[in-house]
Amino acid sequence: MTTTTEGTGLRIDAGGIGTHYHDVGSGEPVLMLHGSGPGVSAWANWRLNLGALGERYRVLAPDLVGFGYTERPGDVHYSLETWRDHVWAFLDALGLERVSIVGNSLGGRIALAMAGQHPERVERMVLMGAPGVGMTLTEGLKALRAYQPSEDNMRRLLLDCFAVDKSIITDDLVRTRYEASVAPGAFEAYRDMFFSPEHSGSQLGITEEQASAIGTRTLLLHGLQDKVVPVEVAWTMLRLLQNADLAVFARCGHWTQIERADDFNNLVGDFLVPADQTHL
């Protein structure tokens, strides 16, 4: 399926959760997991990457439970484990035993949890602006979590926290993200997952021991001026992960896949070539 707009994806039952996703291209499967900002969805994160990577791979980009067009069950307990298990259920529903994963921010932390739990199911992994050992509550993350819905607040958040190149923060992008942040149930779910004592969506820590146990072939990508997850976190993870490389993008914030889309697509596309094809 060729995806052209945010709401034109497919739907599948993943562990009892009606899950919206995009399915682009053919070939080796690549799972793309979005981050956790207000108004986020798979399309919002990956709209500049799905087509390019879909020329080489089968790219699958689901909306995680609580986000986008995926259902928000009233009895869900938002946590790292819930998101991880939802993604496993999504892959199982599609009959996919082994995939490569590209994770942005929260999506990168989910990828680490998946590689730690079932390394045999993760071919390769790209962690983009992902939290890790040494992560602290940055000013950017505080601003993200303090968001109150309005177009002005969304514009300020995107300008202040996400991009070095302010020209990419267009009126259309602001309006789209704002409208997504106030879709029925969206803001309530966002507040619940990170602030309600009944949920643990902000408990995303990983220990040195957990990171050091992960042997999955990994590419770390980070913007040098990332205000949400400092680049120092990527340097720490580079030293801890068993088999990782790091690329740092100059004049780039938390959105390497948008601010440096062509570089991102080329680098990730080459990295994800299966090991048995790298010398063909």
N, C-alpha and C positions, 0 to 999 in steps of 0.2 A: 504494500500500500504506500502511495506517495502522500505525505502529509503536507497540507498547504496552510492550514489555519489551526488555531489552538484547540477548538472544540470538535475537530473532525477526526479524532482518533477512533480506536476500537474500544470495546468493553469486554471484560472477562471476569468470571467469578474466581477470586483468588482467596481461598480460605474463608469463604462466606462474605467477602467484601467485594462489591461491584467496583471493579477497577478500570479506570480509563487509561489508555496508553496509545503511544504512537509506534508504528511498525513500518520501518523504512528500509528498502534495499534487500539484498540477499547475500548469502555467504555465511561466514563464521559469525555466531551471535555475539553482539556487544550490548550490554545492559548499561543504560545511562541513568544515574540517580541524581535528582535535583537537590538543591539546598532548602533552607527553612525560613527564608525571609517572608514578610507579609506579601500576599498576592502572588506567591511563587507557584509554578507548575512545571511540568516537564517541558512544555512548549516555551514558557518564558525563559527557562534556563538554556535550552538547547536549540532554539529556533535557527541559529546561524550554523549549526553543526550537523543537524540530522541529515540534510541533503548531501553534504560533502562526504561524511563518513558512510552514508548509505550507498555511495558509489562503490565502496569496497567491502562492506559488511552488511549483515542484517542488524539494524540498530533498533533496539527496543527501549522506549523511554516511558515508564509508567508515572502517573501521579501517585505519590505515596499516600497512604491512608491519612486523612485529615487535610489534604491539600488538593488543589485543582478540581477536577471533575470526578474524582474518585469519591465513593460514599464516605460519610462520616458517621459510623454507627454510634448510637447514643451510649452504648455500654463499653466502648473501646477505652483501654488504658494506654495513653500515649507514652511510649518509652522507646529507647534504642532497641530493646528486644522485640517490641511490637512491630516497629518498622522493619527490622531484620526478618522477622518471621513472615511479614506480609510480602516481602520481596521473594523469599523462598517459595511461598505459596503461589505467587505470580509465575515464577519460573516453572514450578511443577505443573501448573495449569496449562502452560504452553508446551509441556513435555521436554523442557530443556534441562539436561543434566549438568552441563558445564558451559560457562560463559566467561568472557572478559567483562570487567566492570570499570566504568568511568564514573567517578563520584565527585560531585561538587559540594564542598562544605559539609553539611549534615550527610549528604550522600556519600562522601568519602569516608566518614566515620562508620556509616552502615557497611560500606565495602570492607573496611578493616574487620568489623565484627563477623562478617560472612566468611572472610578468608581465615579468621581465627577459628571459627566453628567447623567449617567444612572446606579445608584447603583443596581437597580433591575436585571441588566443583568450580573453582576459580582459576581460569587459565592465566590471565594477566590482569593487572589492576592499575588504573590511573587515579591518583588522588590530587584533586585540584582545589587549593585553598582549604584543605581539610584540617579540622582540629586534630590534635594529637598530644603527645607528652609535652608538658610545659605550657599548655594552653591556659590563658587567664581570661577573666572577664574584661575584654577590651572596651574602649569607649565606643567603637563601632558596633560591637555586639550589644552593648547597653542601649544604644540608639535604636537598633533593630527591634529589640524586645520592648522598648518604650513606645513604639509606634501607636498612634491613635488615628483612626481612619479619616483622612481628608486628602484632597488632591495636593494641597500645599505641603502637608506633612510628608506625603509620598515623594514629592519632588525634592524636598529638602533631604530626605533620607537617601535617595538615590544619588543626589549630587554630592553629599557630604561623605558617604560611606562606601560607595561601590566603585566609582570610576575616577581615574586620573583625567581621562579625556572627557570633559563635561559635554562635548558636542553629541555624545551618544545618548544623553538623557533628553530625549525628545518629548514634546507634549503628548504624542501618541503613546510612547512607552509609559509615561507617568499615568496617563488616563487608563491604559490597559491594566497596569499593576494595581492602581487604586480600585478599579471596578472589581478586579479579582479578589481584592482584600475585603470587600464588603458583599461578596456573593453570599447567598443564604447559608448561614452556619459557618462561614469561613473565619471571620474574626473571632467568634466565640471559640472555635476549635483552636485557633492560634493562641489565644489567651490561656485556654485550658492546658494545652500541652506544655507550656513553658512556665506557668505561674500557679496553677492549681495544685494544692497539696495532694490531690487524688491522682495526679499524673507526674511523670518523671522525665519529660522530654528534654529537659536541660541537663540531665545527668549523662554526659557524653564522654566522661574521662576514660583514659586508657593508661595502663601502667607500663613501665619500662619492660617488665617481664612479658606482658601480653604482646607488646610491639615486637620485642626481640624474638618471639616464638613464630612470627609470621615469615614464611619463606617464599611467598608468592612473588613472582617477577613483577616489580612495581616501578612506575614512573610518577614522581612527585612534580607537580606543576604549581608555581606560586607567583603572584604578582609582587614585585619588590615593595610597592606602596600599599599593600593590603592592610586596611584599617580594621578589618573584622577578625581575621586570623593572621597574626604577625608572621613574616617570613621566617623568623627564628624557629618557629614550630617545625617548619619543613626541614631545616638544617638538623634539628634534633632527631626527627624521624628518619632522616637519611642515615644517620649514624646507628640507629637502633634496628631498623628493618634489615633482614638478612640479604636482600637482593634488590636494591633500589638505586635508581638514578634520580637526579634532580635537575630541573630546568627552571630558572628564574627569569621572569619577563620584566624588563626595565620599563619605567613609566606605565605601570599597570597596577590596578587595584585588585579587588576581590573577584572580578569578572574576567579572567584571562580568556574564557571561551567567547566573549563578546568584544572586549577591547583589542584582543589580538587573535581574532577568529581564524584568519588564514594560517597563521603560524601554529595555532592550536590544532587545527584540523590536519595539517601536514604532519606535525610531530606525533600526535596521537595516532593518526592513521598508520604511520610507519611503525610505531612501537607495537601496535596490536597485531601485527603479522604473526600467525601461529609459529611456534618454535620449529616445527617440522617443515616450514616453508621459507625460513629466513635465508637459506643458502641455495634456493632454487634459481 
